[in-house]
């Protein structure tokens, strides 16, 4: 790399976009935005790619728009560009992103004097980007900020280089050739745990419900099957959470807390996330080899339902909460399939009403956390602020319906045949009513922040009354 002694202000500074100015990749974001809007175009992506990267990028850009205000800009890089601009330096956005996106970002930021971007069949990366810059400013007539293997060719023709959050090839080039390094927040174990939503795995304890209610927990093979199903289901759920994050990037970036998620904030790359999602799905289905075939069918059903939910159902009024209730119930079905335990109509009816109430709590809390005009829908949902009271009434009704189903079950012949002292099970009904009523009261007070199922597994009061109910059931069975 040549070092020419020229005042920085007289030498243009070119900056890459993906991974450099923003902590994300607009190609991957564009793919998932496209699929969210036009799922059927999934089959066109390979054909566009075969025609070249430029064709793929431009086809995507013609069909979707981006909001430059929501992108995860690297603050250190952006501040540096503003400082250089204030000194009178010429700033160029040189990116492989389609011109439509690049121009929108340049207009939003208002600091770029020129934009070099991908157009038609001309992919503005690597040697093409170098040629364009050399044609305009001459060899070693510009400084360049980049981050990846695709920028190495440009580094070689630049006067000075700024290497931003480099990938492995770019870091090796920096070690050999030097330059200015701008680091970035490095992901840690906590970031990975946040990516896979490990706290959501607690929902999968529902897989153990059939074994517990059938009192088969002394059967080692059934318990082992339950544990394997829990691991398999958790891996599959984490993979779906990752993919769901990709589809919801724009919505998450508008949310006060979700904007800090690993992909929305740009701490983790979407390529890394995709690799993790495929590995998790592979692990999940590998485990099904050791479980009954019925479990594999339930797992596929879960994946279909969650995919449909992510693509469109989550934006459908009421259909979304009914689907969420169904997804909780599918976990119980998975446990029954894995352990080969027969599942009763009573359990399915109770779970549908109970989890519908909790799903409605989730939507109620979301509605109360946003400030909107009464006639506007919440972003990505089918609800408006004026729906709060109806949602609360429906949720309370579902809670009472679940308790009624449980009470009728307790008074049934099934319970009298299963328990020696069935009257000991009766307090379970008011316990369930207490739990659901308390959740709704806390939601109404704006004191409910978690997913309600996760809340149940973390709240000590709920845990205490659940423990009391479990003790009563054990006494009724064995004492």
Secondary structure in CASP SS format (residue, H / E / C, confidence):
PFRMAT SS
TARGET T0000
AUTHOR 0000-0000-0000
METHOD secondary structure of the structure
MODEL  1
X C 1.00
X C 1.00
X C 1.00
X C 1.00
X C 1.00
X C 1.00
X C 1.00
X H 1.00
X H 1.00
X H 1.00
X C 1.00
X E 1.00
X E 1.00
X E 1.00
X E 1.00
X C 1.00
X C 1.00
X E 1.00
X C 1.00
X C 1.00
X C 1.00
X E 1.00
X C 1.00
X C 1.00
X C 1.00
X H 1.00
X H 1.00
X H 1.00
X H 1.00
X H 1.00
X H 1.00
X H 1.00
X H 1.00
X H 1.00
X H 1.00
X H 1.00
X H 1.00
X C 1.00
X H 1.00
X H 1.00
X H 1.00
X H 1.00
X H 1.00
X H 1.00
X H 1.00
X H 1.00
X H 1.00
X H 1.00
X H 1.00
X H 1.00
X C 1.00
X C 1.00
X H 1.00
X H 1.00
X H 1.00
X H 1.00
X H 1.00
X H 1.00
X H 1.00
X H 1.00
X H 1.00
X H 1.00
X H 1.00
X C 1.00
X C 1.00
X C 1.00
X C 1.00
X H 1.00
X H 1.00
X H 1.00
X C 1.00
X C 1.00
X E 1.00
X C 1.00
X H 1.00
X H 1.00
X H 1.00
X H 1.00
X H 1.00
X H 1.00
X H 1.00
X H 1.00
X H 1.00
X H 1.00
X H 1.00
X H 1.00
X C 1.00
X C 1.00
X C 1.00
X C 1.00
X E 1.00
X E 1.00
X E 1.00
X E 1.00
X E 1.00
X E 1.00
X E 1.00
X E 1.00
X H 1.00
X H 1.00
X H 1.00
X H 1.00
X H 1.00
X H 1.00
X H 1.00
X H 1.00
X H 1.00
X H 1.00
X H 1.00
X C 1.00
X C 1.00
X C 1.00
X C 1.00
X E 1.00
X E 1.00
X E 1.00
X E 1.00
X E 1.00
X E 1.00
X C 1.00
X C 1.00
X E 1.00
X C 1.00
X C 1.00
X C 1.00
X H 1.00
X H 1.00
X H 1.00
X H 1.00
X H 1.00
X H 1.00
X H 1.00
X H 1.00
X H 1.00
X H 1.00
X H 1.00
X H 1.00
X C 1.00
X C 1.00
X C 1.00
X C 1.00
X E 1.00
X E 1.00
X E 1.00
X E 1.00
X E 1.00
X C 1.00
X C 1.00
X H 1.00
X H 1.00
X H 1.00
X H 1.00
X H 1.00
X H 1.00
X H 1.00
X H 1.00
X H 1.00
X C 1.00
X C 1.00
X C 1.00
X E 1.00
X E 1.00
X E 1.00
X E 1.00
X C 1.00
X C 1.00
X C 1.00
X H 1.00
X H 1.00
X H 1.00
X H 1.00
X H 1.00
X H 1.00
X H 1.00
X H 1.00
X H 1.00
X H 1.00
X C 1.00
X C 1.00
X E 1.00
X E 1.00
X E 1.00
X C 1.00
X C 1.00
X C 1.00
X C 1.00
X C 1.00
X C 1.00
X H 1.00
X H 1.00
X H 1.00
X H 1.00
X H 1.00
X H 1.00
X H 1.00
X H 1.00
X C 1.00
X H 1.00
X H 1.00
X H 1.00
X H 1.00
X H 1.00
X H 1.00
X H 1.00
X H 1.00
X H 1.00
X H 1.00
X H 1.00
X H 1.00
X H 1.00
X H 1.00
X H 1.00
X H 1.00
X C 1.00
X C 1.00
X C 1.00
X C 1.00
X C 1.00
X C 1.00
X H 1.00
X H 1.00
X H 1.00
X H 1.00
X H 1.00
X H 1.00
X H 1.00
X H 1.00
X H 1.00
X H 1.00
X H 1.00
X H 1.00
X H 1.00
X H 1.00
X H 1.00
X H 1.00
X H 1.00
X H 1.00
X H 1.00
X H 1.00
X H 1.00
X H 1.00
X H 1.00
X H 1.00
X H 1.00
X H 1.00
X H 1.00
X H 1.00
X C 1.00
X H 1.00
X H 1.00
X H 1.00
X H 1.00
X H 1.00
X H 1.00
X C 1.00
X C 1.00
X C 1.00
X H 1.00
X H 1.00
X H 1.00
X C 1.00
X C 1.00
X C 1.00
X C 1.00
X C 1.00
X C 1.00
X C 1.00
X C 1.00
X C 1.00
X H 1.00
X H 1.00
X H 1.00
X H 1.00
X H 1.00
X H 1.00
X H 1.00
X H 1.00
X H 1.00
X H 1.00
X H 1.00
X H 1.00
X H 1.00
X H 1.00
X H 1.00
X H 1.00
X H 1.00
X H 1.00
X H 1.00
X H 1.00
X H 1.00
X C 1.00
X C 1.00
X H 1.00
X H 1.00
X H 1.00
X H 1.00
X H 1.00
X H 1.00
X H 1.00
X H 1.00
X H 1.00
X H 1.00
X H 1.00
X H 1.00
X H 1.00
X H 1.00
X H 1.00
X H 1.00
X H 1.00
X H 1.00
X H 1.00
X C 1.00
X H 1.00
X H 1.00
X H 1.00
X C 1.00
X C 1.00
X C 1.00
X H 1.00
X H 1.00
X H 1.00
X H 1.00
X H 1.00
X H 1.00
X H 1.00
X H 1.00
X H 1.00
X H 1.00
X H 1.00
X H 1.00
X H 1.00
X H 1.00
X H 1.00
X H 1.00
X H 1.00
X H 1.00
X H 1.00
X H 1.00
X H 1.00
X C 1.00
X C 1.00
X C 1.00
X C 1.00
X C 1.00
X H 1.00
X H 1.00
X H 1.00
X H 1.00
X H 1.00
X H 1.00
X H 1.00
X H 1.00
X H 1.00
X H 1.00
X H 1.00
X H 1.00
X H 1.00
X H 1.00
X H 1.00
X H 1.00
X H 1.00
X H 1.00
X H 1.00
X H 1.00
X H 1.00
X H 1.00
X H 1.00
X H 1.00
X C 1.00
X C 1.00
X C 1.00
X C 1.00
X C 1.00
X C 1.00
X C 1.00
X C 1.00
X E 1.00
X C 1.00
X C 1.00
X C 1.00
X C 1.00
X C 1.00
X C 1.00
X E 1.00
X H 1.00
X H 1.00
X H 1.00
X H 1.00
X H 1.00
X H 1.00
X H 1.00
X H 1.00
X H 1.00
X H 1.00
X H 1.00
X H 1.00
X H 1.00
X H 1.00
X H 1.00
X H 1.00
X H 1.00
X H 1.00
X H 1.00
X H 1.00
X H 1.00
X H 1.00
X H 1.00
X H 1.00
X H 1.00
X H 1.00
X C 1.00
X C 1.00
X H 1.00
X H 1.00
X H 1.00
X H 1.00
X H 1.00
X H 1.00
X C 1.00
X C 1.00
X C 1.00
X H 1.00
X H 1.00
X H 1.00
X H 1.00
X C 1.00
X H 1.00
X H 1.00
X H 1.00
X H 1.00
X H 1.00
X H 1.00
X H 1.00
X H 1.00
X H 1.00
X H 1.00
X H 1.00
X H 1.00
X H 1.00
X H 1.00
X H 1.00
X H 1.00
X H 1.00
X H 1.00
X C 1.00
X C 1.00
X C 1.00
X C 1.00
X C 1.00
X C 1.00
X C 1.00
X H 1.00
X H 1.00
X H 1.00
X H 1.00
X H 1.00
X H 1.00
X H 1.00
X C 1.00
X H 1.00
X H 1.00
X H 1.00
X H 1.00
X H 1.00
X H 1.00
X H 1.00
X H 1.00
X H 1.00
X H 1.00
X H 1.00
X H 1.00
X H 1.00
X H 1.00
X H 1.00
X H 1.00
X H 1.00
X H 1.00
X H 1.00
X C 1.00
END
